[in-house]
């Protein structure tokens, strides 16, 4: 039973205007997590290929594979974190535990990045898994099912948290590559902002009661009525007996005890492959188990529709996440530092922050644009938005391919066209990612929302892994000499080999994205039937 003075779910959902006030607290917390996560992601590949200032000194192919592996484990553990949050911890406890482990991971790396990188990154993998799916799930609870303002809310949330990604992408790359600071400072910055994010959550969590409580604690949210388009959720009015406290601590101990195993998996490519296939089988079997348990009318078909969206999100992420791998190396080695003839900036800052910059500007506008179209009954349905996203992605990778035709005699090419391609790819993301999370929460029963959001991030895990494999396959042959030992002529030759190899790969990716977009649009009517009126 809610304590005196605590907000009820009905009060939270009965808000006026376009957005509930709680969404601002939530994106402040997630904003700092995004600073940490994207700051780390931005330096990951260039740190691994660095052979001069304390990096790991890996080849470009190995760095692409290692990047994909690390990112895959990060997102794979969001599925595990979502599962434990739903069944044992609750969203709030899971988030706090994840934040503490992420903070520890970044400061471990900062002690000595070259020596402790893999140990610290393992902590970050586990911490992110427990943190990331829970804020998103709690945002879904702010809206009644069928509330047309939900897409705008998710778009605002998505735009707001990308402010953190923008800052993290710029600050951590600057600190890591700067001769005055170095890699350790980049990881110190990431850990420090996570402390700020955790404190923000602890100070504002009272405003989201009863959302995110431990299952069986205080008010237990449950579905009391359901039809084809919405679920009506209420909270128990009777106190629920406390039980299973030992399960919570068992989860914490199990997560920490898994650190040596995850460390071995991350450092061994063959073990990673086995793990990823095994986890995929477990996830699909669990989804089928939950699917066949559904008894409400229409629940099964809507879950199937949600799974289709999750699958195409995996395909999307495979192409989109070249940003942290091949595009990071391409930016580091093959781009001019001048844009529009007068503006000078490190291309890796552009690579790591341009997407977030454009999302911050256009994310909220896109949400309002969908509302404007909806009022005029001209808004494209979610399936067509996904299809449009892939068509825009195809255009962006054609622009990346076009960079081979603007290269100079040094093998360096246009930072301006590179940035334009990021503008297009950001519009592509805005047509899919925030709306995708929204549709998954709409199509999923309340008790499975954490799991389904976890599967959404799990799809991203496989996309990250696929992105690493793609990046490695596009990498040029390993040069005979490291760049810092090569002559000027040998460096130019390496630049052209890398330019031709990567841009040819980007052209192939443009073709695949075009095909995926066409398939989605052609299958829109079939998927729409499965959704049973959900938009």
C-alpha positions in Angstrom: 0.0 0.0 0.0 1.3 3.4 -0.9 2.5 5.5 2.0 1.0 8.8 2.9 1.9 11.5 0.5 3.1 9.1 -2.2 1.9 9.5 -5.8 -0.4 6.8 -7.2 -0.1 5.4 -10.7 -3.4 7.1 -11.6 -2.1 10.5 -10.5 1.1 10.1 -12.5 -0.8 9.1 -15.7 -3.4 11.7 -15.3 -1.2 14.6 -16.4 -2.0 17.7 -18.5 -0.1 18.9 -21.5 2.1 16.9 -23.8 4.6 15.4 -21.2 4.4 14.2 -17.6 6.9 16.0 -15.3 8.5 12.6 -14.3 9.9 12.2 -17.8 12.2 15.1 -17.1 13.7 13.4 -14.0 14.1 10.1 -15.9 15.9 11.6 -18.9 18.3 13.5 -16.5 19.3 10.2 -15.0 19.6 8.6 -18.4 21.4 11.6 -19.9 24.4 11.0 -17.5 24.4 7.3 -18.3 24.5 8.1 -22.0 27.5 10.4 -21.3 29.3 7.5 -19.7 28.3 4.9 -22.3 28.9 6.9 -25.4 32.0 8.5 -24.0 33.4 5.1 -23.5 32.2 3.9 -26.9 33.7 6.8 -28.6 37.2 6.1 -27.4 36.9 2.3 -27.5 38.2 1.5 -31.0 40.7 4.3 -31.4 42.1 3.3 -27.9 42.4 -0.3 -29.1 44.3 0.6 -32.3 46.6 3.2 -30.6 50.2 2.0 -30.6 51.9 5.2 -29.3 50.2 6.7 -26.3 49.3 3.7 -24.1 46.5 2.0 -26.2 46.2 -1.7 -26.8 48.0 -1.6 -30.2 45.6 -4.0 -31.9 45.2 -4.3 -35.7 42.2 -2.6 -37.3 40.6 -6.0 -38.0 41.1 -7.1 -34.4 39.8 -3.8 -33.0 36.6 -4.1 -35.1 36.0 -7.6 -33.8 36.9 -6.7 -30.2 34.6 -3.6 -30.4 31.7 -5.7 -31.7 32.3 -8.3 -29.0 32.4 -5.8 -26.1 29.3 -4.0 -27.3 27.5 -7.3 -27.9 28.1 -8.3 -24.3 27.0 -4.9 -23.0 23.6 -5.2 -24.8 23.2 -8.9 -24.2 23.4 -8.3 -20.5 20.5 -5.8 -20.8 18.3 -8.8 -21.5 19.6 -10.5 -18.3 19.2 -7.3 -16.4 15.7 -6.8 -17.6 14.7 -10.3 -16.7 16.0 -10.0 -13.1 14.4 -6.6 -12.7 11.0 -8.0 -13.8 11.2 -11.1 -11.6 13.3 -10.2 -8.5 14.9 -6.8 -8.1 12.4 -4.3 -9.6 13.5 -1.5 -11.9 14.8 0.8 -9.1 17.1 -1.6 -7.3 18.4 -2.9 -10.6 19.2 0.6 -11.8 21.1 1.5 -8.6 23.1 -1.7 -8.6 24.0 -1.3 -12.3 25.1 2.3 -11.8 27.4 1.3 -8.9 29.1 -1.4 -11.0 29.5 0.9 -14.0 31.2 3.5 -11.8 33.6 0.9 -10.4 34.4 -0.3 -14.0 35.4 3.1 -15.3 37.6 3.9 -12.3 39.3 0.5 -12.5 40.3 1.3 -16.2 41.4 4.8 -15.2 44.0 3.4 -12.8 45.9 2.0 -15.8 44.0 1.8 -19.1 46.5 -0.5 -20.8 46.7 -3.0 -18.0 43.2 -3.0 -16.5 41.1 -2.3 -19.6 39.5 -5.7 -19.9 38.8 -6.1 -16.2 37.2 -2.7 -16.0 35.2 -3.2 -19.2 33.8 -6.4 -17.8 32.4 -4.4 -14.8 30.9 -1.9 -17.3 29.3 -4.8 -19.2 27.5 -6.1 -16.2 26.6 -2.7 -14.8 25.1 -1.5 -18.1 23.0 -4.7 -18.3 21.3 -3.9 -15.0 21.0 -0.2 -15.6 20.0 0.3 -19.3 16.6 -1.4 -19.7 15.0 -0.1 -16.6 14.6 3.6 -17.2 13.0 2.9 -20.6 10.6 0.5 -19.0 9.6 3.0 -16.3 8.9 5.6 -19.0 6.4 3.3 -20.5 4.5 3.3 -17.2 4.0 7.1 -17.3 1.3 6.7 -19.9 -2.0 4.9 -20.0 -2.2 2.4 -22.8 -3.8 4.0 -25.8 -2.5 7.5 -24.9 -1.6 9.1 -28.2 1.0 11.3 -26.5 3.3 8.2 -25.8 5.3 8.5 -29.1 6.0 12.1 -28.5 7.1 11.3 -24.9 9.5 8.6 -26.1 10.8 11.0 -28.8 11.4 13.7 -26.2 13.1 11.2 -23.8 15.2 9.9 -26.7 16.2 13.5 -27.6 17.0 14.5 -24.1 19.2 11.6 -23.2 21.2 12.1 -26.4 22.4 15.4 -24.9 24.5 13.2 -22.6 25.7 11.2 -25.6 26.7 14.4 -27.3 28.7 15.7 -24.4 30.2 12.3 -23.6 31.2 11.8 -27.2 33.0 15.1 -27.5 34.6 15.3 -24.0 35.9 11.7 -23.7 37.4 11.7 -27.2 39.0 15.1 -26.5 40.5 14.0 -23.2 41.6 10.6 -24.5 43.4 11.9 -27.6 44.8 15.0 -26.0 48.5 14.9 -25.3 47.8 17.0 -22.2 45.4 14.4 -20.6 45.2 10.9 -22.0 43.1 7.8 -21.9 42.8 7.6 -18.1 41.1 11.0 -18.0 38.4 9.9 -20.5 37.4 7.0 -18.2 37.6 9.2 -15.1 35.1 11.6 -16.8 32.8 8.7 -17.6 32.8 7.4 -14.1 32.3 10.8 -12.5 29.2 11.6 -14.5 27.7 8.2 -13.5 28.0 9.3 -9.9 26.0 12.4 -10.8 23.4 10.3 -12.6 23.0 7.9 -9.6 22.6 10.8 -7.1 20.0 12.4 -9.4 18.0 9.2 -9.4 18.2 8.8 -5.6 17.0 12.4 -5.1 14.0 12.1 -7.5 12.8 8.5 -7.3 10.1 9.5 -4.8 8.3 11.2 -7.7 7.7 7.9 -9.6 6.0 5.9 -6.9 4.8 3.1 -7.3 6.7 2.6 -10.6 9.7 0.4 -10.5 9.2 -1.2 -7.0 10.5 -4.6 -6.2 7.9 -7.3 -7.2 5.8 -8.1 -4.2 6.7 -4.8 -2.4 4.2 -2.1 -1.5 1.9 -1.7 -4.5 2.1 -4.5 -7.1 1.0 -3.3 -10.5 -1.1 -5.7 -12.5 -3.5 -5.9 -15.5 -7.2 -5.9 -14.5 -8.7 -5.5 -17.9 -7.6 -5.9 -21.5 -9.0 -5.5 -24.9 -7.5 -5.3 -28.4 -6.0 -1.9 -28.0 -5.2 -1.2 -24.4 -4.6 -2.6 -21.0 -6.0 -1.1 -17.8 -3.5 -1.3 -15.0 -4.2 -0.9 -11.3 -2.2 -1.4 -8.0 -3.0 -3.7 -5.2 -4.7 -1.8 -2.3 -3.6 -4.4 0.3 -0.2 -4.7 1.7 1.8 -7.5 0.1 3.8 -9.8 2.3 7.6 -9.3 2.0 9.4 -12.4 0.8 12.3 -13.6 -1.1 14.8 -11.1 0.2 17.6 -13.6 -0.3 16.9 -13.8 -4.0 17.8 -10.2 -4.4 21.2 -10.7 -2.8 21.8 -13.9 -4.7 21.4 -11.9 -7.9 24.0 -9.3 -6.8 26.5 -12.0 -5.8 25.8 -14.0 -9.0 26.4 -10.9 -11.1 29.8 -10.2 -9.4 30.8 -13.8 -9.4 30.3 -13.9 -13.2 33.1 -11.3 -13.8 35.9 -13.9 -14.4 33.7 -15.8 -16.9 32.7 -12.7 -18.8 36.4 -11.6 -18.8 37.4 -14.9 -20.5 34.5 -14.6 -23.0 35.4 -11.1 -24.0 39.0 -11.9 -24.6 38.4 -15.1 -26.5 36.6 -14.7 -29.9 35.7 -18.4 -30.2 34.1 -18.5 -26.8 32.2 -15.3 -27.7 30.7 -16.9 -30.8 29.5 -19.9 -28.7 28.0 -17.7 -26.1 26.1 -15.5 -28.5 24.5 -18.4 -30.3 23.6 -20.0 -27.0 22.1 -16.8 -25.6 20.1 -16.4 -28.8 18.6 -19.9 -28.4 17.8 -19.3 -24.8 16.1 -15.9 -25.5 14.0 -17.3 -28.4 12.9 -20.3 -26.3 12.0 -18.1 -23.4 10.0 -15.8 -25.7 8.1 -18.8 -27.1 7.5 -20.1 -23.6 5.9 -16.7 -22.6 4.1 -16.5 -25.9 2.3 -19.8 -25.5 1.4 -18.8 -21.9 -0.7 -15.9 -23.0 -4.4 -16.3 -22.5 -5.8 -12.8 -23.2 -7.4 -12.3 -26.6 -5.0 -10.9 -29.1 -1.9 -11.1 -26.8 -0.1 -13.7 -28.8 -0.4 -12.0 -32.2 0.8 -8.7 -30.7 3.8 -10.4 -29.1 4.6 -11.9 -32.5 4.4 -8.4 -34.0 6.7 -7.1 -31.3 9.2 -9.8 -32.1 9.2 -8.8 -35.8 10.0 -5.2 -34.8 12.8 -6.5 -32.5 14.2 -8.6 -35.4 14.4 -5.6 -37.8 15.9 -3.6 -35.0 18.7 -6.2 -35.0 19.2 -5.7 -38.7 19.2 -1.9 -38.3 21.8 -2.0 -35.5 24.1 -4.2 -37.6 24.5 -1.3 -40.0 24.0 1.6 -37.7 26.7 0.5 -35.2 29.6 0.9 -37.7 29.8 4.3 -35.9 31.9 2.8 -33.0 33.9 0.5 -35.2 34.8 1.0 -38.9 33.6 4.6 -39.1 35.7 5.5 -36.0 38.8 4.1 -37.7 37.9 5.7 -41.0 37.4 9.1 -39.2 40.7 8.7 -37.4 42.7 7.9 -40.5 41.0 9.1 -43.7 39.2 12.5 -43.0 40.4 16.1 -43.2 40.2 18.1 -39.9 38.5 21.0 -41.7 34.8 21.4 -42.6 33.3 24.0 -44.9 36.8 25.4 -45.5 37.2 27.2 -42.2 35.8 25.1 -39.2 38.5 22.8 -37.7 37.5 19.8 -35.5 38.8 16.4 -34.7 36.9 14.0 -37.0 36.5 11.5 -34.2 34.5 14.1 -32.2 32.3 14.4 -35.3 32.0 10.7 -35.6 31.1 10.2 -32.0 28.9 13.3 -31.5 27.2 14.2 -34.8 24.5 11.7 -34.4 23.6 12.8 -30.9 23.8 16.5 -32.0 21.3 16.0 -34.7 19.0 13.8 -32.5 19.0 16.5 -29.8 17.9 19.1 -32.4 15.4 17.1 -34.4 14.2 14.4 -31.9 11.6 16.5 -30.1 10.6 18.1 -33.5 10.1 14.7 -35.0 7.8 13.7 -32.1 5.8 16.9 -32.6 5.7 16.2 -36.3 4.2 12.8 -35.7 1.5 14.4 -33.5 0.8 17.0 -36.2 0.3 14.3 -38.8 -1.8 12.2 -36.4 -4.3 15.0 -35.8 -4.7 15.1 -39.6 -5.0 11.3 -39.8 -1.9 11.2 -42.1 0.7 9.8 -39.8 2.4 6.7 -41.3 2.0 3.6 -39.2 4.9 2.1 -37.3 5.7 -0.5 -39.9 6.1 2.2 -42.6 8.2 4.3 -40.2 10.6 1.4 -39.9 10.6 1.0 -43.7 11.4 4.7 -44.2 14.2 4.4 -41.6 15.9 1.7 -43.7 15.5 3.8 -46.9 17.2 6.7 -45.2 19.9 4.4 -43.9 20.6 3.3 -47.5 21.0 6.9 -48.5 23.4 7.6 -45.7 25.7 4.7 -46.6 25.6 5.7 -50.2 27.0 9.1 -49.0 29.7 7.3 -47.0 30.5 5.3 -50.2 30.7 8.6 -52.2 33.6 9.7 -50.0 36.0 7.7 -52.2 35.4 10.1 -55.0 36.3 13.2 -53.0 39.7 12.0 -51.6 42.8 14.0 -52.3 46.3 12.8 -53.1 46.9 11.9 -49.5 43.9 9.6 -49.3 42.1 12.0 -47.1 38.4 12.9 -47.9 35.6 15.3 -47.0 34.6 15.8 -43.4 31.6 17.8 -44.6 30.1 14.9 -46.6 30.9 12.6 -43.7 28.9 14.9 -41.5 26.0 15.1 -44.0 25.8 11.3 -44.0 25.5 11.4 -40.2 22.6 13.9 -40.6 20.8 11.4 -42.8 21.6 8.4 -40.6 20.3 10.4 -37.6 16.9 11.0 -39.3 16.9 7.3 -40.0 17.4 6.5 -36.3 14.6 8.9 -35.3 12.2 7.1 -37.5 12.9 3.8 -35.7 14.6 3.7 -32.3 12.4 5.8 -30.0 9.2 4.6 -31.8 10.5 1.1 -31.7 10.8 1.1 -27.9 7.4 2.7 -27.7 5.7 0.0 -29.9 7.3 -2.8 -27.9 5.9 -1.4 -24.7 2.5 -1.1 -26.3 2.4 -4.6 -27.7 3.8 -6.3 -24.5 1.8 -7.4 -21.4 2.8 -5.2 -18.5 4.5 -8.1 -16.6 6.7 -8.8 -19.6 7.7 -5.2 -20.5 11.1 -5.4 -18.8 11.8 -8.7 -20.6 10.7 -7.4 -24.0 12.7 -4.2 -23.6 15.6 -6.5 -22.6 15.0 -8.4 -25.9 15.0 -5.1 -27.7 18.5 -4.4 -26.3 19.5 -8.0 -26.9 18.7 -7.4 -30.6 21.1 -4.5 -30.4 23.7 -6.9 -28.9 23.5 -9.1 -31.9 23.5 -6.0 -34.1 26.7 -4.8 -32.3 28.3 -8.2 -32.8 27.3 -8.3 -36.5 28.6 -4.7 -36.9 32.0 -5.9 -35.6 32.0 -8.8 -38.0 31.1 -6.5 -40.9 33.7 -4.0 -39.9 36.4 -6.7 -39.7 35.4 -8.0 -43.1 35.7 -4.5 -44.6 39.1 -3.9 -43.1 42.0 -3.5 -45.4 45.0 -5.9 -45.2 47.2 -5.3 -42.2 50.1 -3.1 -43.2 53.6 -4.4 -43.0 54.7 -1.5 -40.7 52.8 0.3 -38.0 51.8 3.8 -38.9 54.3 5.5 -36.6 57.1 3.5 -38.3 56.0 3.9 -41.9 57.3 6.4 -44.5 55.1 9.1 -45.9 54.6 7.1 -49.1 53.6 4.0 -47.2 51.1 5.9 -45.0 49.5 7.3 -48.2 49.2 3.8 -49.6 47.6 2.5 -46.4 45.2 5.4 -46.5 44.0 4.6 -50.1 43.7 0.9 -49.3 41.6 1.6 -46.2 39.5 4.2 -48.2 38.7 1.8 -51.0 38.1 -1.2 -48.7 35.7 0.6 -46.3 33.8 2.6 -48.9 33.1 -0.6 -51.0 31.7 -2.2 -47.9 29.5 0.9 -47.3 28.1 0.6 -50.8 27.1 -3.0 -50.2 25.4 -2.0 -46.9 23.4 0.7 -48.8 22.0 -2.1 -51.0 21.1 -4.3 -48.1 19.3 -1.4 -46.3 17.4 -0.6 -49.4 16.2 -4.2 -49.7 15.1 -4.3 -46.0 13.1 -1.0 -46.3 11.2 -2.3 -49.4 10.5 -5.6 -47.6 9.0 -3.9 -44.6 6.8 -1.6 -46.6 5.5 -4.5 -48.7 4.7 -6.6 -45.6 3.0 -3.6 -43.7 -0.5 -4.9 -44.1 0.3 -8.4 -42.7 2.2 -6.9 -39.7 -0.6 -4.5 -39.1 -3.1 -7.3 -38.7 -0.9 -8.9 -36.1 -0.8 -5.7 -34.1 -4.6 -5.8 -33.7 -5.2 -2.0 -33.7 -2.1 -1.0 -31.8 -0.4 2.1 -33.4 
